[in-house]
Structure formats: structure tokens, C-alpha cells
């Protein structure tokens, strides 16, 4: 059974980043947390949402880069297709 709340230490281990990076994400508002005394705790559901959003952002960046590469490759083939064909022989 998952805990309802996680410490910044636990979140840092899950995300594979330092506790300082977790604090920065909290301070910048990227990761919602609740302050308890001098510490922060993060709801498990909030962390799941954050991870899914980050995964989606990463996938979108990959798709954008792929689109740029495809565009450049198509332009090269269009402009130099005959030369490339002759060089391959």
C-alpha cells in the first residue's frame, strides 16, 4: 500500500534528483507540497500527476525534434536527391 504523503527525501529518490532540486520545484510551483513544521510533504497523487505531466512534456519535445529532423531530411533529399543517388552507386 502506498503512503498518502511522501517526504522530500522520498520524492528525490523516486524522481532521481537531489532534495535541493525537489525544493526548487516546490518553490517555483512546479510541484505542489504542504509545509509541516520545517519540512514539506507531497501527496502521492500530486507526485503521480507531476510525473505524468513531465513524461508528456518529454514526449512532446521528442516529437518536435523528430518533426524538425524529418523536415530537414526531406529538404536535403528534395534538393540533393539525385546527387545522393549517384554517390550511393
C-alpha positions in Angstrom: 0.0 0.0 0.0 1.3 3.4 -1.0 1.6 6.2 1.6 -0.7 9.1 1.1 2.2 11.6 1.7 5.9 11.4 0.8 8.8 13.3 2.2 11.1 15.4 0.0 13.8 12.7 0.5 11.4 10.0 -0.8 10.4 12.2 -3.7 14.0 12.9 -4.6 14.7 9.1 -4.7 11.7 8.4 -6.8 12.5 11.2 -9.3 16.2 10.5 -9.2 17.1 14.1 -8.4 18.5 15.8 -5.3 16.4 17.1 -2.4 17.5 20.6 -3.3 16.1 20.1 -6.8 12.8 18.9 -5.2 12.8 22.1 -3.0 13.4 24.2 -6.1 10.5 22.6 -7.9 8.3 23.3 -4.9 9.4 26.9 -4.6 8.8 27.5 -8.4 5.3 26.0 -8.1 6.1 23.0 -10.4 5.4 20.5 -7.6 2.7 21.2 -5.0 3.6 20.4 -1.4 2.4 21.1 2.1 4.6 22.5 4.7 4.6 20.7 8.0 6.8 22.4 10.6 10.1 23.0 8.8 9.5 20.2 6.2 7.5 19.7 3.1 5.4 16.7 2.3 4.0 15.8 -1.1 0.7 13.9 -1.7 1.3 10.7 -3.7 -1.5 11.7 -6.2 0.2 15.0 -6.8 3.5 13.3 -7.5 1.8 10.9 -9.9 0.3 13.9 -11.8 3.7 15.6 -11.9 5.4 12.5 -13.3 2.8 12.1 -16.0 3.0 15.8 -17.0 6.8 15.6 -17.2 6.6 12.4 -19.2 4.2 14.1 -21.6 6.4 17.2 -21.9 9.4 15.0 -22.7 7.4 13.0 -25.3 6.3 16.3 -26.9 9.8 17.6 -27.1 10.9 14.4 -28.8 8.1 14.6 -31.3 9.0 18.2 -32.0 12.7 17.3 -32.6 11.7 14.4 -34.8 9.5 16.7 -36.9 12.4 19.2 -37.4 14.7 16.4 -38.4 12.2 14.9 -40.8 11.7 18.4 -42.4 15.5 18.9 -42.8 16.0 15.4 -44.2 13.1 15.8 -46.7 14.6 19.2 -47.8 18.0 17.6 -48.3 16.6 14.7 -50.3 14.5 17.1 -52.3 17.5 19.4 -53.2 20.2 16.8 -53.4 18.3 13.6 -54.1 19.9 12.9 -57.5 23.4 13.7 -56.1 22.9 11.3 -53.2 21.6 8.6 -55.5 24.7 8.9 -57.7 27.0 8.9 -54.7 25.5 5.7 -53.4 26.3 3.8 -56.6 
